[in-house]
Amino acid sequence: MKPTERNFARRIDLTSLQLFVAVCELGSIGRAAEREFIAASAVSKRLSDLEATLDTPLLYRHTRGVDLTPAGESLLHHARSVLFSLEKMQGELSEYADGVRGHVRVHANISAIVQFLPEDLGTFVRKHEQVKIDLEEHLSMDVIRAVQEGAADLGICNTAVTGSSGPGELQTRPYRHDRLVLIVPKAHVLSTLSAINFIETLDFDHVGLHATSSIYLAMRQAAAQAGRTIRLRIRVTGLDAMCRMIHNGLGVGVIPQRAFELMQGVGDLACVPLNDDWALRQIDLVARDFATLPVTARLLVEHLGARAAPQP
């Protein structure tokens, strides 16, 4: 390492980097200070010192909060990588204690969380009681982004999402499959069908999930290919809320079949299988590099991988 590089490393303060990342994530110095339990003035001072050290502005400050400068965007990427490496180092060193210890940060989509993870994670923690699993629910594209940025060790989601936020250079392994079905009130005209093509549902109002959820993206793409649009009456953020809306006559909806079966009793509803190829989905495990995960994360990957079922 050159003398100038050593001096640079000594001038960078890790606490300031953590606060910088917090400000970027929350878009506000005040909110970051509240989350990190530190005075806003102290956060502002550390950011100013960081800018002075780097000799470049990192943030555009305005009355609504802050925005990143181009230099700030670059620093955010590197800061997350540095902090991720430190957390990884801490996790691996902790595993030298008696037994397998540590924690695994997992981000998963709602389909995986509702259908499979309660049982699969339950059996894992009963075998490894000293391992802590931090599980967060996110949209599939946000799960992929979290793994890319180092905010999660392991992602569990539908990787067949469209747009630039696909898995890219991340590694994937198969985990589970699910099948999407149409949910309708039992008194609905479609409830007696043995199966249906999605395009036939477009004559009815729909209750939909978030606009960037993998299910809604697949629905929108199928409608566009048919030259149609979805008559979306209302959006909800959860599958139970969707079932309640459908039960009360606000439209029909598309959800995973196993999720519907687990939520029986939410309403007087029926499910109709979809004939479309995209209705059969694969849920994958996602990581930057499975081989370099900490021991605890690799144990979890092996456990979940062993639960993988062949494609129907």
C-alpha positions in Angstrom: 0.0 0.0 0.0 1.3 3.4 -1.0 1.8 6.1 1.8 -1.0 8.2 0.3 -3.3 5.2 0.4 -2.4 4.5 4.0 -3.1 8.1 5.0 -6.4 8.1 3.2 -7.5 4.9 5.1 -6.5 6.5 8.4 -8.5 9.6 7.6 -11.8 7.8 6.9 -13.9 7.2 10.0 -16.1 4.2 10.1 -18.7 5.8 12.2 -19.0 8.6 9.7 -19.4 6.1 6.9 -22.2 4.4 8.9 -24.0 7.7 9.5 -23.5 8.7 5.8 -25.2 5.4 4.7 -28.0 6.0 7.2 -28.6 9.6 5.9 -28.7 8.2 2.3 -31.2 5.5 3.2 -33.5 7.8 5.1 -33.0 10.9 2.9 -32.8 13.2 6.0 -30.1 14.1 8.5 -32.7 14.4 11.2 -34.3 11.0 10.6 -30.8 9.4 10.5 -29.9 11.1 13.8 -33.1 9.8 15.4 -32.5 6.2 14.2 -28.8 6.2 15.2 -29.5 7.9 18.6 -27.2 10.8 18.0 -27.8 14.6 17.8 -28.5 15.9 14.3 -25.8 18.6 14.7 -23.3 15.8 15.4 -24.3 13.9 12.2 -24.1 17.1 10.2 -20.6 17.8 11.5 -19.4 14.3 10.7 -20.7 14.6 7.2 -19.1 18.0 6.7 -15.8 16.5 8.0 -16.2 13.6 5.6 -16.7 15.9 2.7 -13.6 17.9 3.8 -11.5 14.7 4.0 -12.6 13.7 0.5 -12.4 17.2 -0.8 -15.7 17.0 -2.6 -19.4 17.6 -1.8 -21.4 14.4 -1.1 -24.9 15.7 -0.5 -27.2 18.4 -1.9 -28.9 19.8 1.2 -32.3 21.3 0.9 -35.4 22.0 3.1 -36.9 18.6 2.4 -33.8 16.6 3.2 -30.8 15.6 1.2 -29.9 14.2 -2.3 -26.7 12.5 -3.3 -24.2 14.2 -5.6 -22.4 11.9 -8.2 -19.5 11.6 -5.7 -22.0 10.7 -3.0 -23.5 7.9 -5.2 -20.0 6.5 -5.6 -19.2 6.7 -1.9 -22.5 5.1 -0.9 -21.6 2.0 -3.1 -18.2 1.7 -1.6 -19.3 2.4 2.0 -21.9 -0.3 1.9 -19.3 -2.7 0.6 -16.9 -1.8 3.4 -19.5 -2.1 6.1 -20.7 -5.4 4.6 -17.2 -6.8 4.7 -16.8 -5.7 8.4 -20.1 -7.4 9.3 -19.0 -10.5 7.5 -15.7 -10.5 9.3 -17.4 -10.1 12.7 -19.8 -13.0 11.8 -17.1 -15.4 10.8 -14.9 -14.6 13.8 -17.8 -15.2 16.1 -18.2 -18.7 14.7 -14.9 -19.7 16.5 -16.8 -19.7 19.8 -18.3 -23.0 21.1 -20.9 -24.2 18.7 -22.2 -22.6 15.5 -23.1 -19.0 16.3 -23.8 -15.8 14.3 -26.7 -14.4 12.5 -28.0 -14.5 8.9 -29.7 -11.5 7.2 -32.4 -12.8 4.9 -34.7 -10.7 2.7 -37.6 -12.6 1.1 -40.7 -11.8 -0.9 -44.2 -12.3 0.6 -44.9 -15.5 -1.4 -41.9 -17.3 0.2 -42.7 -15.9 3.7 -46.3 -16.9 3.6 -46.0 -20.3 1.9 -42.7 -21.9 2.9 -40.4 -20.1 5.3 -42.3 -20.5 8.6 -41.8 -24.3 8.5 -38.4 -24.3 6.8 -36.8 -21.8 9.1 -38.5 -23.3 12.1 -36.8 -26.7 11.5 -33.5 -24.9 11.0 -33.5 -22.9 14.2 -34.5 -26.0 16.2 -31.3 -27.7 14.9 -29.1 -24.6 15.4 -30.5 -22.7 18.4 -27.6 -20.3 18.6 -28.1 -19.0 15.1 -30.2 -15.8 14.8 -32.0 -15.2 11.5 -33.0 -11.6 10.7 -35.9 -11.9 8.2 -37.4 -9.0 6.3 -40.2 -9.0 3.8 -39.6 -7.1 0.5 -40.7 -7.1 -3.1 -38.7 -9.4 -5.3 -36.8 -6.6 -7.0 -35.9 -5.0 -3.7 -34.7 -8.4 -2.4 -32.3 -8.7 -5.3 -31.1 -5.1 -4.8 -30.5 -5.8 -1.1 -28.3 -8.7 -1.9 -26.4 -6.7 -4.6 -25.8 -3.9 -2.1 -24.8 -6.1 0.8 -27.8 -5.3 2.9 -28.8 -9.0 3.0 -26.6 -12.2 3.0 -29.3 -14.2 1.4 -32.3 -13.4 -0.8 -35.4 -15.6 -1.4 -37.6 -14.4 -4.2 -38.9 -14.9 -7.8 -35.9 -13.9 -9.9 -37.9 -13.8 -13.1 -38.7 -10.1 -12.6 -38.4 -7.6 -15.4 -36.2 -4.6 -15.7 -32.6 -3.7 -14.9 -32.9 -5.0 -11.3 -32.7 -8.6 -12.3 -30.2 -10.9 -10.6 -27.4 -9.9 -12.9 -24.1 -11.3 -11.7 -25.6 -12.7 -8.5 -25.7 -16.5 -8.0 -29.0 -18.3 -7.7 -30.1 -21.8 -6.5 -33.6 -23.3 -6.8 -35.7 -23.3 -3.7 -39.4 -23.9 -4.3 -42.1 -23.6 -6.9 -45.6 -22.2 -6.6 -48.6 -21.9 -8.8 -50.7 -18.8 -9.2 -54.5 -19.1 -9.1 -57.4 -16.8 -9.6 -59.4 -16.0 -6.4 -63.1 -15.2 -6.7 -66.1 -15.2 -4.3 -67.8 -18.5 -4.3 -70.9 -16.9 -5.8 -68.9 -15.5 -8.7 -69.7 -16.6 -12.3 -66.1 -17.9 -12.7 -66.0 -19.9 -9.5 -67.2 -23.2 -11.1 -64.5 -23.3 -13.8 -61.9 -26.0 -13.5 -59.2 -23.7 -15.0 -59.0 -20.4 -16.8 -56.7 -18.4 -19.1 -55.7 -15.1 -17.5 -56.9 -13.1 -20.4 -60.4 -14.2 -19.7 -60.3 -12.5 -16.3 -59.6 -9.1 -17.8 -63.4 -8.4 -18.3 -63.6 -8.2 -14.5 -62.3 -5.7 -11.9 -59.1 -6.8 -10.2 -57.7 -6.4 -6.7 -54.0 -6.1 -7.2 -50.7 -6.1 -5.2 -48.0 -3.5 -5.3 -47.2 -2.2 -8.9 -43.7 -3.6 -8.7 -44.6 -7.0 -7.2 -43.5 -9.9 -9.3 -47.1 -11.2 -9.5 -48.5 -7.9 -10.7 -45.6 -7.4 -13.2 -46.4 -10.8 -14.7 -50.1 -10.0 -14.9 -49.4 -6.6 -16.6 -47.1 -8.2 -19.1 -49.6 -10.9 -20.0 -52.3 -8.3 -20.4 -50.1 -6.1 -22.6 -49.2 -9.1 -24.9 -52.9 -9.5 -25.4 -53.4 -5.8 -26.2 -55.5 -5.4 -23.0 -55.2 -3.6 -19.7 -56.1 -4.7 -16.2 -59.2 -3.1 -14.7 -57.5 -2.5 -11.4 -60.0 -1.3 -8.7 -57.7 -1.3 -5.7 -54.2 -2.2 -4.6 -53.3 -3.9 -1.3 -50.0 -4.8 0.3 -50.8 -8.2 1.7 -52.4 -11.4 0.6 -54.9 -11.6 3.5 -56.1 -8.0 2.7 -56.6 -9.1 -0.9 -58.7 -12.0 0.1 -60.9 -9.8 2.3 -61.4 -7.3 -0.5 -62.3 -10.1 -2.9 -64.7 -11.6 -0.4 -66.5 -8.2 -0.2 -67.0 -8.0 -3.9 -64.3 -5.5 -4.9 -62.9 -7.7 -7.7 -61.0 -10.9 -8.4 -57.3 -11.4 -7.7 -54.3 -13.6 -8.4 -52.2 -15.1 -5.6 -50.2 -18.3 -5.0 -52.3 -21.4 -4.5 -50.6 -22.6 -1.3 -50.9 -19.1 0.2 -54.7 -19.3 -0.4 -54.9 -22.7 1.1 -53.1 -21.5 4.2 -55.5 -18.6 4.6 -58.7 -20.6 4.4 -61.3 -18.8 6.5 -60.4 -15.3 5.4 -63.5 -15.2 3.3 -66.1 -17.3 1.4 -63.8 -17.7 -1.6 -62.9 -20.2 -4.4 -59.7 -20.6 -6.4 -59.5 -21.3 -10.1 -56.1 -22.5 -11.5 -54.6 -20.4 -14.3 -53.6 -22.2 -17.5 -50.8 -19.7 -18.3 -47.2 -20.8 -18.3 -46.1 -17.9 -16.2 -48.5 -19.0 -13.5 -46.0 -21.7 -12.5 -43.1 -19.8 -10.8 -39.8 -20.7 -9.4 -38.6 -19.2 -6.1 -34.8 -19.0 -5.9 -32.2 -18.5 -3.2 -30.0 -15.5 -4.2 -26.5 -14.6 -3.0 -23.5 -12.7 -4.2 -21.4 -15.8 -3.9 -22.6 -18.9 -2.1 -19.1 -20.2 -1.6 -17.9 -17.2 0.4 -21.0 -16.9 2.7 -20.3 -17.2 6.4 -20.6 -20.6 7.9 -24.0 -19.9 9.4 -25.4 -18.6 6.1 -24.0 -21.6 4.2 -25.7 -23.9 6.7 -29.0 -22.2 6.1 -28.5 -22.4 2.3 -27.9 -26.1 2.5 -30.9 -26.6 4.7 -33.2 -24.6 2.3 -31.7 -26.2 -0.7 -32.5 -29.7 0.7 -36.2 -28.6 0.8 -36.2 -27.8 -2.9 -38.8 -29.7 -4.8 -38.6 -30.8 -8.5 -40.6 -28.6 -10.9 -44.2 -29.8 -11.3 
